[in-house]
Amino acid sequence: MECPTVVEVMPVYSEGDGGNQTIIAAITRNFRYPRKAVRAGIKGRILLGFAVNERGEVVNAHIEQGLEPTLDAAALEAVQKLKRFRQPGTQNGKPVKVRYTIPLNLNIQ
């Protein structure tokens, strides 16, 4: 079965209102800018892909569109640190795996 991006009831993240902005905020909070990238002044956007399985766990984290190897690795690590979702997605009343694509905008402050 294909992993959908939209279902009747979307997964609910374990923090805040559980929506997409909360997920992005958690990834951003988990992200640590590598020194090499800071020194080089690298900024831009990474597209992160992952799925939330039927148990609310983040699985299959990957880079859909990368920027630079050390930044890509740090972004993947940030996704892998996401907490378990409070509620998985459901379709026809049954838990289902749901695929996400999330942009991570990087700008050295």
SULLIN-V554568 format. One line per field, one symbol per residue. ss: DSSP state (H for helix, E for strand, L for the rest). psi: psi as a letter, one per 20 degrees, with the letter a starting at -180 (. if undefined). A space follows every 10 residues. Layout:
# SULLIN-V554568
ss = ???
psi = ???
This chain:
# SULLIN-V554568
ss = LLLELLLLEL LELLLLLLLH HHHHHHHHHH LLLLHHHHHH LLLEEEEEEE EELLLLLEEE EEEEELLLHH HHHHHHHHHH LLLLLLELEE ELLEEELEEE EEEEEELLL
psi = pqoriprgoq qoqiqcijag hhgggggghi poppgghghi kprbppopqr qoaijjqprk prphorgpgh ggghgghhgi iqrqqhprqq pkjqpqpppq oppopppp.
